[in-house]
């Protein structure tokens, strides 16, 4: 009886204290949920996060401008570094420490597949430009031509080595985890290298076609945050509770206007508009494409009379820029919504913490991936001429014919021209 009275009268037994703590924390959470809002306008710490995000954004923009100034090859190297960080963040999502301890080579296997895919993608994109770079040196040219000729076979055998490595390291009771890692690795390769291949192709068509789409995504992201920070009150989508209609609409208008203005500014620099046919880093000069030659444009009659200009100079590329701006403001944000849903599925806030105030590299690349693919498809479908040109024929000759075959072709061409 004494024990029963002690149990019933004592309010501080471990079980009761635990239940009491759970009840009180639940009540606090409920109270917070009732009074708190995910919108930035109601966030008490929003100014602190705003300053952190602003500082890191300025650093990123400064570094981005410096790399763009350095040229095509350095921008490509920047894309490669971003890919490595993205792959690292995505690989870590499904990592499990106990299983990895039992499988010591699994990380190395993932990176083996990554670098094999990198060799395949970059080899396909840059092979012709690499051949153009070494044409002056006969030994290097023959070496590069041989590598280009057997490039696909080399990549295939590297992949087969990884495949056999995976099969030989399968362990009992680890099959599900290992096959999950194998599938996850291949999905990462598809996501990362699909985007990057289009990005690198855009760079060598002219930095303009890389810089404008990337800048529009940055502008859209910044102004969506600013408009949502100061005016956002209407939630946009449940996947991203802090996204608002005010931020979405304000950023869309700003992005479309910026696209028209930016295209006019960037389109006047040959360094940005000239395509690069090799892997050198020298300064570029070329005849301006008609897209980048100013044309007079008469403003429509409905423009108010107080507007100071009746006619202005417009680059034809500015009309194309409006399409890019429209896509960047309305469609590309769905890449961010997809990433938000993805993070919710894995119950994480960010993909990483490498950028203060922003999260990981992947958090900043979600919309860029969607935009890069669209920019390439738009460029190839509506802007780049698909007709045969001397440059394209020479590229094919340099890439696919041996030195002796090129000499034979030169001799035949001389005979044909001499007889005509």
Buried (B, 14 or more C-beta within 10 A) or exposed (E): EEEEEEEEEEEEEEEEEEEEEEEEEEEEEEEEEEEEEEBBBEBEEBEEBBEBBBEBBEEBEEEBEEBBEEBBBBBBEBBEEBBBBBBBBBBEBBEEEEBBEEBEEBBEBBBBBBEBBBBBBBBBBBBBBBBBBBEEEEEBBEEBBEBBEEBEEBBEEBBEEBEEBBEEBEEEEBEEBBEEBBEBBEEBBEBBBBBBBBBBBBBBBBBBBBBBBBBBBBBBBBBBBBBBBEBBEEBBBEBBEBBBBBBBBBBBEBBBEBBBEBBBEBBEBBBBBBBBBBBBEEEBEEEBBEBBEBEEBEEEEEEEEEEEEEEEEBBBBBEBBBBBBBBBBBEBBBBBBBBBEBBEEEEEEBBBEBBEBBBBBBBBBBBBBBBBBBBBEBBBEEBEEEEEEEEEEBBEBBBBBEEEEBEEEEEEEEEEEEEE
